[in-house]
Amino acid sequence: MNIELRSASGRHPAAPAAAPPALRALDLHVAAGEQAAVIGPSGAGKTTLLHLMACALAPAAGSIELDGRNPWRLPRRELQRLRGRLFLAPQVPPLPPRQRVVTAVLAGRLPRIGLWQALRSLFYPIGIAQADAALARFDMADKLFARVDRLSGGERQRVGLARGLLSEAQLLLVDEPLSALDPARSGQALDTLTQWARESGATLVATLHDVPLALQHFPRIIGLRDGSLAFDLPTAQVTPALLRELYAQEPAQAGVLDEGPVAAAPVVMHCR
């Protein structure tokens, strides 16, 4: 899915109407099939950007287009169809505590199945094999029939990501997917997401606080600061100096890459 923002401004979803925009006059283009990581200090507007892209938040000014269409000018039914082609994975997945993991993962298919199938799935899940395969990609297959309230925070995050794979969305928007994961699981999760996006041809945009992982797994880095675009560059062109300037008010984060060159995203090789 192609994304085009023109002078787009937006307020954080939880902000009052009188609050200043968290994102201001942003111009940004993400082509269909691209993979980009959005980084920046807390309060930079990263979550607001994802909500604009997800059609969950209307721009306060400017415009956004998805595949050449302004979602806020579409009839309600067409807007719902458009939303069905994308998936937003929040930092804390909205998973009902008493729900089984298999049902939570299969909920990713709801926009593509009929009402009868959705109701039937509440009593007997349809597509157990697909849910199991999606969970296996995050090393979670053993939790297929576990209850959500028995999972750790990191396991819940991985269930939310597995749900995204089953959505078959053309635009996958992931907000801080690694906050509850250890370093090994974080790398595995990003490997899975980026590989799935390549396999399916989906556009992938992820907000990340872990700068080294963003640089390692994504070919394009978008830096936000104070609601504005600080830089939008291929990974190889993101220098330690740019990162220090981006995180000037967060010395601990800015110092992560103080020494040595910034590593470019790895080249993907396919064996036949």
VEXVEXPA-146866 format. One record per atom (N, C-alpha, C): residue number from 0; atom name; x negated, y negated, z negated. Coordinates in steps of 0.05 Angstrom, whole numbers, padded with zeros to 5 digits. Layout:
N
NUM	CA	X	Y	Z
...
end
This chain:
272
0	N	-00017	00024	00000
0	CA	00000	00000	00000
0	C	-00018	-00025	00000
1	N	-00011	-00044	00017
1	CA	-00026	-00069	00019
1	C	-00014	-00090	00000
2	N	-00033	-00104	-00014
2	CA	-00024	-00124	-00034
2	C	-00035	-00152	-00026
3	N	-00019	-00172	-00027
3	CA	-00027	-00199	-00020
3	C	-00016	-00219	-00041
4	N	-00033	-00232	-00056
4	CA	-00025	-00253	-00074
4	C	-00034	-00280	-00063
5	N	-00015	-00299	-00063
5	CA	-00021	-00326	-00053
5	C	-00015	-00346	-00074
6	N	-00036	-00359	-00085
6	CA	-00032	-00379	-00107
6	C	-00013	-00369	-00128
7	N	-00016	-00343	-00135
7	CA	00003	-00331	-00154
7	C	-00004	-00338	-00183
8	N	00016	-00346	-00198
8	CA	00012	-00351	-00227
8	C	00033	-00334	-00242
9	N	00026	-00326	-00266
9	CA	00044	-00310	-00282
9	C	00038	-00311	-00311
10	N	00059	-00307	-00327
10	CA	00056	-00306	-00356
10	C	00055	-00277	-00366
11	N	00040	-00273	-00387
11	CA	00039	-00246	-00399
11	C	00068	-00237	-00405
12	N	00074	-00211	-00400
12	CA	00102	-00202	-00405
12	C	00112	-00208	-00433
13	N	00094	-00209	-00453
13	CA	00103	-00213	-00481
13	C	00102	-00242	-00489
14	N	00094	-00260	-00471
14	CA	00091	-00288	-00478
14	C	00118	-00303	-00476
15	N	00122	-00323	-00493
15	CA	00147	-00339	-00491
15	C	00147	-00355	-00465
16	N	00171	-00363	-00457
16	CA	00174	-00378	-00432
16	C	00159	-00404	-00431
17	N	00155	-00416	-00454
17	CA	00140	-00442	-00454
17	C	00110	-00439	-00455
18	N	00101	-00414	-00457
18	CA	00072	-00410	-00458
18	C	00059	-00416	-00431
19	N	00034	-00425	-00431
19	CA	00020	-00430	-00406
19	C	00015	-00403	-00391
20	N	00013	-00404	-00365
20	CA	00009	-00379	-00349
20	C	-00017	-00365	-00358
21	N	-00016	-00338	-00359
21	CA	-00040	-00323	-00365
21	C	-00057	-00320	-00339
22	N	-00044	-00323	-00316
22	CA	-00057	-00321	-00290
22	C	-00050	-00346	-00274
23	N	-00070	-00359	-00262
23	CA	-00064	-00385	-00250
23	C	-00074	-00386	-00221
24	N	-00056	-00391	-00202
24	CA	-00062	-00397	-00174
24	C	-00082	-00377	-00163
25	N	-00076	-00351	-00165
25	CA	-00094	-00331	-00156
25	C	-00089	-00323	-00128
26	N	-00110	-00323	-00111
26	CA	-00109	-00313	-00084
26	C	-00124	-00287	-00084
27	N	-00111	-00265	-00075
27	CA	-00124	-00239	-00076
27	C	-00112	-00221	-00055
28	N	-00129	-00205	-00041
28	CA	-00119	-00186	-00022
28	C	-00131	-00159	-00028
29	N	-00115	-00138	-00030
29	CA	-00124	-00111	-00033
29	C	-00112	-00094	-00010
30	N	-00129	-00083	00007
30	CA	-00119	-00068	00030
30	C	-00109	-00041	00022
31	N	-00092	-00030	00038
31	CA	-00081	-00003	00033
31	C	-00104	00017	00031
32	N	-00104	00034	00010
32	CA	-00124	00054	00007
32	C	-00149	00045	-00008
33	N	-00151	00020	-00015
33	CA	-00174	00010	-00029
33	C	-00173	00018	-00059
34	N	-00197	00018	-00071
34	CA	-00199	00023	-00100
34	C	-00214	00000	-00112
35	N	-00202	-00013	-00132
35	CA	-00215	-00036	-00144
35	C	-00211	-00035	-00174
36	N	-00232	-00044	-00189
36	CA	-00231	-00046	-00218
36	C	-00230	-00076	-00225
37	N	-00212	-00083	-00243
37	CA	-00209	-00110	-00253
37	C	-00222	-00112	-00280
38	N	-00241	-00129	-00284
38	CA	-00255	-00132	-00309
38	C	-00253	-00161	-00318
39	N	-00260	-00166	-00344
39	CA	-00260	-00193	-00355
39	C	-00254	-00192	-00384
40	N	-00260	-00214	-00398
40	CA	-00255	-00214	-00427
40	C	-00226	-00212	-00434
41	N	-00220	-00207	-00460
41	CA	-00193	-00206	-00469
41	C	-00179	-00233	-00464
42	N	-00154	-00231	-00454
42	CA	-00139	-00255	-00448
42	C	-00145	-00267	-00421
43	N	-00159	-00252	-00404
43	CA	-00166	-00262	-00378
43	C	-00143	-00261	-00358
44	N	-00123	-00245	-00364
44	CA	-00100	-00243	-00346
44	C	-00099	-00216	-00331
45	N	-00114	-00197	-00341
45	CA	-00115	-00171	-00327
45	C	-00088	-00156	-00327
46	N	-00076	-00154	-00351
46	CA	-00050	-00140	-00353
46	C	-00028	-00155	-00337
47	N	-00029	-00181	-00338
47	CA	-00009	-00197	-00323
47	C	-00012	-00192	-00294
48	N	-00037	-00190	-00284
48	CA	-00041	-00184	-00255
48	C	-00028	-00157	-00248
49	N	-00032	-00137	-00264
49	CA	-00020	-00111	-00258
49	C	00010	-00112	-00258
50	N	00022	-00127	-00276
50	CA	00051	-00129	-00277
50	C	00062	-00145	-00253
51	N	00047	-00164	-00243
51	CA	00055	-00177	-00218
51	C	00055	-00157	-00195
52	N	00033	-00141	-00193
52	CA	00031	-00122	-00172
52	C	00052	-00100	-00173
53	N	00061	-00094	-00198
53	CA	00080	-00073	-00202
53	C	00109	-00082	-00199
54	N	00114	-00107	-00191
54	CA	00141	-00118	-00189
54	C	00156	-00117	-00216
55	N	00141	-00116	-00238
55	CA	00153	-00117	-00264
55	C	00155	-00146	-00274
56	N	00141	-00164	-00261
56	CA	00140	-00192	-00269
56	C	00140	-00209	-00244
57	N	00159	-00228	-00243
57	CA	00161	-00246	-00220
57	C	00140	-00268	-00224
58	N	00127	-00277	-00202
58	CA	00108	-00299	-00205
58	C	00122	-00324	-00215
59	N	00108	-00338	-00233
59	CA	00118	-00364	-00242
59	C	00114	-00385	-00220
60	N	00095	-00381	-00203
60	CA	00089	-00398	-00180
60	C	00075	-00381	-00160
61	N	00074	-00390	-00135
61	CA	00061	-00375	-00114
61	C	00078	-00351	-00106
62	N	00065	-00331	-00093
62	CA	00080	-00308	-00083
62	C	00062	-00283	-00083
63	N	00076	-00261	-00081
63	CA	00062	-00235	-00078
63	C	00077	-00220	-00056
64	N	00062	-00205	-00040
64	CA	00074	-00188	-00019
64	C	00062	-00160	-00021
65	N	00079	-00140	-00019
65	CA	00071	-00112	-00018
65	C	00079	-00101	00009
66	N	00059	-00092	00024
66	CA	00064	-00083	00052
66	C	00079	-00104	00068
67	N	00071	-00130	00064
67	CA	00083	-00151	00080
67	C	00110	-00161	00071
68	N	00120	-00151	00049
68	CA	00147	-00159	00040
68	C	00145	-00171	00012
69	N	00159	-00193	00008
69	CA	00161	-00206	-00018
69	C	00182	-00191	-00034
70	N	00174	-00176	-00055
70	CA	00194	-00160	-00069
70	C	00217	-00175	-00081
71	N	00212	-00201	-00088
71	CA	00232	-00217	-00102
71	C	00252	-00229	-00083
72	N	00249	-00224	-00057
72	CA	00268	-00233	-00037
72	C	00284	-00210	-00026
73	N	00279	-00186	-00036
73	CA	00293	-00162	-00027
73	C	00319	-00158	-00041
74	N	00339	-00146	-00028
74	CA	00363	-00137	-00043
74	C	00355	-00118	-00065
75	N	00372	-00116	-00086
75	CA	00365	-00100	-00109
75	C	00358	-00072	-00102
76	N	00374	-00060	-00085
76	CA	00369	-00031	-00078
76	C	00342	-00028	-00064
77	N	00335	-00046	-00046
77	CA	00309	-00044	-00033
77	C	00286	-00049	-00052
78	N	00290	-00067	-00072
78	CA	00270	-00071	-00092
78	C	00265	-00046	-00108
79	N	00287	-00032	-00115
79	CA	00284	-00007	-00129
79	C	00269	00014	-00113
80	N	00275	00015	-00087
80	CA	00260	00034	-00070
80	C	00231	00027	-00069
81	N	00224	00001	-00067
81	CA	00196	-00007	-00067
81	C	00183	00000	-00093
82	N	00196	-00004	-00116
82	CA	00184	00003	-00142
82	C	00180	00033	-00143
83	N	00197	00049	-00129
83	CA	00193	00078	-00129
83	C	00168	00087	-00115
84	N	00156	00069	-00099
84	CA	00131	00076	-00085
84	C	00106	00068	-00100
85	N	00109	00058	-00124
85	CA	00086	00050	-00140
85	C	00089	00061	-00168
86	N	00066	00062	-00182
86	CA	00066	00073	-00210
86	C	00048	00055	-00227
87	N	00059	00046	-00249
87	CA	00044	00030	-00269
87	C	00040	00047	-00294
88	N	00014	00052	-00300
88	CA	00007	00068	-00324
88	C	-00002	00048	-00345
89	N	00014	00042	-00366
89	CA	00006	00023	-00387
89	C	-00015	00035	-00405
90	N	-00028	00019	-00421
90	CA	-00049	00028	-00439
90	C	-00037	00048	-00459
91	N	-00013	00043	-00469
91	CA	00001	00061	-00487
91	C	00025	00073	-00472
92	N	00023	00098	-00463
92	CA	00045	00109	-00447
92	C	00071	00111	-00463
93	N	00093	00103	-00451
93	CA	00119	00104	-00466
93	C	00130	00133	-00465
94	N	00119	00150	-00483
94	CA	00127	00178	-00484
94	C	00145	00183	-00508
95	N	00169	00193	-00505
95	CA	00186	00199	-00528
95	C	00172	00220	-00546
96	N	00171	00216	-00572
96	CA	00156	00233	-00590
96	C	00164	00262	-00589
97	N	00190	00268	-00587
97	CA	00200	00296	-00588
97	C	00200	00309	-00561
98	N	00192	00295	-00541
98	CA	00192	00306	-00514
98	C	00169	00326	-00510
99	N	00173	00347	-00494
99	CA	00152	00365	-00487
99	C	00134	00352	-00466
100	N	00108	00359	-00466
100	CA	00089	00348	-00447
100	C	00098	00353	-00418
101	N	00108	00377	-00413
101	CA	00116	00384	-00385
101	C	00137	00365	-00376
102	N	00156	00358	-00393
102	CA	00178	00340	-00385
102	C	00168	00312	-00381
103	N	00149	00303	-00399
103	CA	00137	00277	-00396
103	C	00122	00274	-00370
104	N	00108	00294	-00362
104	CA	00092	00293	-00337
104	C	00111	00293	-00313
105	N	00131	00310	-00314
105	CA	00150	00312	-00291
105	C	00167	00287	-00288
106	N	00168	00270	-00308
106	CA	00183	00245	-00306
106	C	00170	00227	-00284
107	N	00146	00232	-00277
107	CA	00133	00217	-00255
107	C	00147	00221	-00229
108	N	00163	00243	-00226
108	CA	00177	00249	-00201
108	C	00205	00237	-00199
109	N	00214	00224	-00221
109	CA	00242	00215	-00222
109	C	00250	00197	-00199
110	N	00233	00178	-00190
110	CA	00242	00161	-00168
110	C	00247	00176	-00142
111	N	00237	00201	-00140
111	CA	00238	00216	-00115
111	C	00259	00238	-00115
112	N	00271	00243	-00138
112	CA	00291	00265	-00139
112	C	00319	00254	-00146
113	N	00339	00269	-00140
113	CA	00366	00260	-00145
113	C	00374	00262	-00174
114	N	00397	00250	-00180
114	CA	00408	00249	-00207
114	C	00412	00277	-00218
115	N	00423	00295	-00202
115	CA	00429	00322	-00211
115	C	00403	00336	-00219
116	N	00383	00334	-00203
116	CA	00357	00347	-00209
116	C	00345	00335	-00234
117	N	00348	00309	-00238
117	CA	00337	00296	-00261
117	C	00351	00306	-00287
118	N	00377	00308	-00286
118	CA	00392	00318	-00309
118	C	00386	00347	-00315
119	N	00383	00363	-00294
119	CA	00377	00391	-00297
119	C	00349	00395	-00310
120	N	00331	00377	-00302
120	CA	00304	00380	-00312
120	C	00302	00375	-00342
121	N	00322	00361	-00353
121	CA	00321	00356	-00382
121	C	00325	00382	-00397
122	N	00339	00402	-00385
122	CA	00344	00427	-00399
122	C	00325	00449	-00390
123	N	00318	00449	-00364
123	CA	00298	00468	-00354
123	C	00281	00453	-00333
124	N	00256	00447	-00340
124	CA	00239	00432	-00323
124	C	00235	00445	-00295
125	N	00238	00429	-00274
125	CA	00234	00438	-00247
125	C	00207	00427	-00237
126	N	00190	00446	-00230
126	CA	00163	00437	-00221
126	C	00142	00442	-00242
127	N	00145	00463	-00258
127	CA	00126	00468	-00279
127	C	00098	00472	-00268
128	N	00096	00486	-00245
128	CA	00069	00491	-00234
128	C	00055	00465	-00226
129	N	00071	00446	-00215
129	CA	00059	00420	-00208
129	C	00049	00405	-00232
130	N	00065	00406	-00254
130	CA	00057	00392	-00278
130	C	00032	00405	-00290
131	N	00031	00432	-00289
131	CA	00008	00446	-00299
131	C	-00017	00438	-00283
132	N	-00015	00436	-00257
132	CA	-00038	00429	-00240
132	C	-00047	00401	-00246
133	N	-00028	00383	-00249
133	CA	-00036	00355	-00255
133	C	-00050	00353	-00282
134	N	-00040	00367	-00302
134	CA	-00052	00367	-00328
134	C	-00080	00380	-00327
135	N	-00083	00401	-00312
135	CA	-00109	00414	-00310
135	C	-00130	00396	-00299
136	N	-00123	00377	-00282
136	CA	-00143	00358	-00272
136	C	-00154	00339	-00294
137	N	-00139	00337	-00316
137	CA	-00148	00322	-00339
137	C	-00156	00340	-00362
138	N	-00159	00366	-00356
138	CA	-00167	00385	-00377
138	C	-00146	00386	-00399
139	N	-00120	00386	-00391
139	CA	-00098	00386	-00411
139	C	-00078	00408	-00406
140	N	-00085	00428	-00390
140	CA	-00065	00449	-00383
140	C	-00056	00464	-00408
141	N	-00073	00466	-00428
141	CA	-00065	00481	-00452
141	C	-00043	00467	-00469
142	N	-00037	00442	-00461
142	CA	-00017	00426	-00476
142	C	00009	00425	-00461
143	N	00013	00442	-00441
143	CA	00036	00440	-00423
143	C	00063	00439	-00439
144	N	00066	00456	-00459
144	CA	00091	00458	-00473
144	C	00089	00446	-00501
145	N	00068	00432	-00507
145	CA	00065	00419	-00533
145	C	00084	00395	-00535
146	N	00091	00387	-00559
146	CA	00107	00363	-00563
146	C	00089	00339	-00563
147	N	00100	00317	-00552
147	CA	00084	00293	-00550
147	C	00074	00283	-00577
148	N	00090	00285	-00598
148	CA	00082	00275	-00624
148	C	00060	00292	-00637
149	N	00053	00314	-00625
149	CA	00031	00330	-00635
149	C	00004	00324	-00621
150	N	00004	00305	-00603
150	CA	-00019	00298	-00588
150	C	-00035	00275	-00600
151	N	-00061	00274	-00595
151	CA	-00077	00251	-00603
151	C	-00072	00228	-00584
152	N	-00082	00204	-00591
152	CA	-00078	00181	-00574
152	C	-00091	00185	-00546
153	N	-00115	00197	-00546
153	CA	-00128	00203	-00520
153	C	-00113	00223	-00504
154	N	-00102	00243	-00516
154	CA	-00086	00263	-00502
154	C	-00061	00250	-00490
155	N	-00049	00232	-00505
155	CA	-00025	00219	-00494
155	C	-00032	00202	-00469
156	N	-00055	00189	-00471
156	CA	-00064	00173	-00447
156	C	-00068	00191	-00423
157	N	-00079	00215	-00427
157	CA	-00084	00233	-00405
157	C	-00057	00244	-00394
158	N	-00038	00248	-00412
158	CA	-00011	00257	-00403
158	C	00001	00235	-00385
159	N	-00002	00209	-00393
159	CA	00008	00187	-00377
159	C	-00005	00186	-00350
160	N	-00031	00192	-00348
160	CA	-00045	00192	-00323
160	C	-00036	00215	-00305
161	N	-00032	00239	-00318
161	CA	-00022	00262	-00303
161	C	00005	00256	-00291
162	N	00022	00242	-00306
162	CA	00048	00234	-00296
162	C	00045	00217	-00270
163	N	00024	00199	-00270
163	CA	00019	00183	-00247
163	C	00013	00199	-00222
164	N	-00002	00221	-00225
164	CA	-00009	00238	-00202
164	C	00016	00251	-00190
165	N	00035	00259	-00207
165	CA	00059	00272	-00197
165	C	00079	00251	-00184
166	N	00074	00226	-00189
166	CA	00091	00206	-00177
166	C	00087	00204	-00147
167	N	00064	00213	-00138
167	CA	00057	00210	-00109
167	C	00060	00181	-00099
168	N	00054	00163	-00117
168	CA	00057	00134	-00111
168	C	00037	00126	-00090
169	N	00044	00106	-00074
169	CA	00026	00094	-00055
169	C	00009	00072	-00067
170	N	00017	00063	-00091
170	CA	00002	00043	-00106
170	C	00001	00052	-00135
171	N	-00023	00058	-00145
171	CA	-00027	00066	-00172
171	C	-00041	00044	-00188
172	N	-00027	00034	-00208
172	CA	-00037	00012	-00225
172	C	-00042	00022	-00253
173	N	-00066	00021	-00262
173	CA	-00074	00034	-00287
173	C	-00085	00012	-00306
174	N	-00073	00009	-00329
174	CA	-00081	-00012	-00348
174	C	-00097	00000	-00371
175	N	-00123	-00005	-00372
175	CA	-00140	00005	-00393
175	C	-00135	00034	-00400
176	N	-00141	00052	-00381
176	CA	-00134	00080	-00385
176	C	-00154	00095	-00404
177	N	-00175	00082	-00413
177	CA	-00196	00096	-00427
177	C	-00198	00088	-00456
178	N	-00180	00071	-00466
178	CA	-00184	00059	-00493
178	C	-00185	00079	-00515
179	N	-00172	00103	-00512
179	CA	-00172	00123	-00533
179	C	-00188	00148	-00526
180	N	-00204	00146	-00504
180	CA	-00220	00169	-00495
180	C	-00249	00166	-00502
181	N	-00262	00189	-00507
181	CA	-00291	00189	-00512
181	C	-00305	00186	-00485
182	N	-00331	00180	-00485
182	CA	-00345	00175	-00459
182	C	-00343	00197	-00439
183	N	-00345	00222	-00447
183	CA	-00343	00244	-00428
183	C	-00315	00246	-00416
184	N	-00294	00243	-00432
184	CA	-00267	00243	-00422
184	C	-00261	00219	-00404
185	N	-00273	00197	-00410
185	CA	-00269	00172	-00394
185	C	-00279	00177	-00366
186	N	-00304	00187	-00364
186	CA	-00315	00192	-00337
186	C	-00298	00212	-00322
187	N	-00289	00233	-00335
187	CA	-00273	00254	-00322
187	C	-00247	00242	-00312
188	N	-00234	00225	-00329
188	CA	-00208	00213	-00321
188	C	-00212	00195	-00296
189	N	-00233	00179	-00296
189	CA	-00237	00162	-00272
189	C	-00244	00178	-00248
190	N	-00260	00199	-00251
190	CA	-00266	00217	-00228
190	C	-00240	00228	-00217
191	N	-00222	00237	-00234
191	CA	-00196	00248	-00225
191	C	-00179	00228	-00211
192	N	-00177	00204	-00223
192	CA	-00160	00183	-00211
192	C	-00170	00175	-00183
193	N	-00196	00170	-00181
193	CA	-00208	00160	-00156
193	C	-00206	00182	-00135
194	N	-00211	00207	-00143
194	CA	-00209	00229	-00123
194	C	-00181	00233	-00113
195	N	-00161	00231	-00132
195	CA	-00133	00234	-00124
195	C	-00125	00212	-00105
196	N	-00134	00187	-00110
196	CA	-00128	00165	-00093
196	C	-00139	00169	-00065
197	N	-00164	00180	-00063
197	CA	-00176	00185	-00037
197	C	-00160	00207	-00022
198	N	-00153	00228	-00037
198	CA	-00138	00250	-00025
198	C	-00111	00241	-00014
199	N	-00098	00224	-00029
199	CA	-00070	00216	-00022
199	C	-00069	00191	-00005
200	N	-00091	00176	-00003
200	CA	-00091	00151	00012
200	C	-00078	00129	-00003
201	N	-00075	00132	-00030
201	CA	-00062	00111	-00046
201	C	-00081	00089	-00053
202	N	-00070	00065	-00057
202	CA	-00085	00043	-00067
202	C	-00087	00045	-00097
203	N	-00111	00041	-00108
203	CA	-00116	00044	-00137
203	C	-00128	00018	-00148
204	N	-00114	00006	-00168
204	CA	-00124	-00017	-00182
204	C	-00124	-00011	-00212
205	N	-00147	-00013	-00225
205	CA	-00149	-00006	-00253
205	C	-00162	-00029	-00269
206	N	-00151	-00037	-00291
206	CA	-00164	-00056	-00309
206	C	-00181	-00039	-00329
207	N	-00206	-00049	-00333
207	CA	-00224	-00034	-00350
207	C	-00240	-00053	-00368
208	N	-00244	-00045	-00393
208	CA	-00262	-00060	-00411
208	C	-00291	-00048	-00409
209	N	-00293	-00023	-00401
209	CA	-00319	-00010	-00399
209	C	-00332	-00017	-00372
210	N	-00350	-00038	-00373
210	CA	-00362	-00048	-00348
210	C	-00379	-00027	-00334
211	N	-00397	-00013	-00348
211	CA	-00413	00007	-00334
211	C	-00397	00029	-00320
212	N	-00374	00038	-00332
212	CA	-00357	00057	-00319
212	C	-00344	00045	-00294
213	N	-00335	00020	-00296
213	CA	-00323	00007	-00273
213	C	-00343	00006	-00250
214	N	-00368	-00001	-00256
214	CA	-00389	-00003	-00235
214	C	-00396	00024	-00224
215	N	-00394	00044	-00240
215	CA	-00401	00071	-00231
215	C	-00380	00084	-00213
216	N	-00354	00078	-00218
216	CA	-00333	00092	-00205
216	C	-00318	00076	-00183
217	N	-00322	00050	-00182
217	CA	-00306	00034	-00163
217	C	-00324	00019	-00144
218	N	-00317	00018	-00118
218	CA	-00333	00004	-00098
218	C	-00328	-00026	-00098
219	N	-00307	-00035	-00111
219	CA	-00301	-00064	-00111
219	C	-00294	-00073	-00140
220	N	-00305	-00095	-00148
220	CA	-00301	-00106	-00175
220	C	-00289	-00134	-00173
221	N	-00267	-00137	-00187
221	CA	-00253	-00163	-00189
221	C	-00257	-00174	-00217
222	N	-00270	-00197	-00220
222	CA	-00275	-00208	-00246
222	C	-00255	-00231	-00252
223	N	-00241	-00229	-00274
223	CA	-00222	-00251	-00282
223	C	-00232	-00264	-00307
224	N	-00229	-00290	-00309
224	CA	-00236	-00305	-00333
224	C	-00217	-00329	-00336
225	N	-00205	-00331	-00359
225	CA	-00186	-00353	-00365
225	C	-00164	-00355	-00344
226	N	-00155	-00333	-00334
226	CA	-00133	-00332	-00316
226	C	-00140	-00339	-00287
227	N	-00165	-00341	-00281
227	CA	-00174	-00348	-00254
227	C	-00194	-00327	-00244
228	N	-00197	-00327	-00218
228	CA	-00216	-00309	-00205
228	C	-00244	-00319	-00208
229	N	-00261	-00303	-00222
229	CA	-00289	-00310	-00226
229	C	-00306	-00300	-00203
230	N	-00300	-00275	-00194
230	CA	-00313	-00264	-00170
230	C	-00297	-00240	-00160
231	N	-00301	-00233	-00135
231	CA	-00289	-00210	-00122
231	C	-00310	-00200	-00103
232	N	-00324	-00178	-00111
232	CA	-00348	-00170	-00096
232	C	-00350	-00139	-00094
233	N	-00364	-00130	-00074
233	CA	-00372	-00102	-00074
233	C	-00390	-00097	-00099
234	N	-00388	-00073	-00109
234	CA	-00403	-00066	-00134
234	C	-00432	-00073	-00132
235	N	-00445	-00068	-00109
235	CA	-00474	-00072	-00107
235	C	-00481	-00102	-00110
236	N	-00462	-00120	-00106
236	CA	-00468	-00148	-00108
236	C	-00461	-00160	-00136
237	N	-00452	-00144	-00154
237	CA	-00446	-00153	-00181
237	C	-00471	-00152	-00198
238	N	-00482	-00175	-00204
238	CA	-00508	-00177	-00218
238	C	-00504	-00180	-00248
239	N	-00525	-00173	-00264
239	CA	-00523	-00179	-00293
239	C	-00518	-00208	-00299
240	N	-00528	-00226	-00283
240	CA	-00523	-00255	-00287
240	C	-00493	-00261	-00285
241	N	-00480	-00249	-00265
241	CA	-00451	-00254	-00262
241	C	-00436	-00243	-00285
242	N	-00444	-00220	-00295
242	CA	-00431	-00207	-00318
242	C	-00435	-00224	-00343
243	N	-00459	-00234	-00347
243	CA	-00464	-00251	-00371
243	C	-00446	-00275	-00370
244	N	-00443	-00287	-00347
244	CA	-00426	-00311	-00345
244	C	-00397	-00304	-00349
245	N	-00388	-00281	-00339
245	CA	-00361	-00272	-00342
245	C	-00354	-00268	-00371
246	N	-00372	-00256	-00386
246	CA	-00367	-00249	-00414
246	C	-00383	-00267	-00433
247	N	-00385	-00292	-00426
247	CA	-00401	-00311	-00442
247	C	-00392	-00313	-00471
248	N	-00366	-00310	-00475
248	CA	-00354	-00312	-00502
248	C	-00353	-00285	-00516
249	N	-00363	-00264	-00503
249	CA	-00364	-00237	-00515
249	C	-00392	-00226	-00512
250	N	-00411	-00236	-00528
250	CA	-00439	-00228	-00525
250	C	-00444	-00198	-00524
251	N	-00430	-00183	-00540
251	CA	-00435	-00155	-00541
251	C	-00429	-00142	-00514
252	N	-00407	-00150	-00501
252	CA	-00401	-00139	-00475
252	C	-00419	-00150	-00454
253	N	-00426	-00175	-00456
253	CA	-00444	-00187	-00435
253	C	-00471	-00175	-00436
254	N	-00480	-00165	-00459
254	CA	-00507	-00154	-00461
254	C	-00509	-00125	-00452
255	N	-00487	-00113	-00444
255	CA	-00487	-00085	-00436
255	C	-00506	-00080	-00413
256	N	-00507	-00099	-00394
256	CA	-00523	-00096	-00370
256	C	-00544	-00118	-00367
257	N	-00555	-00126	-00390
257	CA	-00575	-00147	-00389
257	C	-00600	-00140	-00374
258	N	-00607	-00114	-00375
258	CA	-00632	-00106	-00363
258	C	-00628	-00088	-00339
259	N	-00644	-00092	-00319
259	CA	-00644	-00074	-00296
259	C	-00622	-00080	-00276
260	N	-00623	-00068	-00253
260	CA	-00603	-00073	-00232
260	C	-00577	-00060	-00238
261	N	-00556	-00071	-00227
261	CA	-00529	-00060	-00230
261	C	-00527	-00036	-00211
262	N	-00517	-00014	-00222
262	CA	-00515	00010	-00205
262	C	-00491	00008	-00187
263	N	-00495	00016	-00162
263	CA	-00473	00016	-00143
263	C	-00456	00041	-00147
264	N	-00431	00039	-00137
264	CA	-00414	00063	-00139
264	C	-00426	00085	-00123
265	N	-00423	00110	-00132
265	CA	-00435	00133	-00118
265	C	-00422	00137	-00091
266	N	-00438	00147	-00072
266	CA	-00427	00154	-00046
266	C	-00413	00181	-00048
267	N	-00389	00182	-00037
267	CA	-00374	00207	-00038
267	C	-00381	00224	-00014
268	N	-00389	00249	-00019
268	CA	-00396	00267	00003
268	C	-00376	00290	00004
269	N	-00368	00297	00027
269	CA	-00349	00319	00031
269	C	-00363	00343	00045
270	N	-00362	00366	00033
270	CA	-00374	00390	00045
270	C	-00352	00405	00060
271	N	-00359	00414	00083
271	CA	-00341	00429	00100
271	C	-00350	00458	00102
end
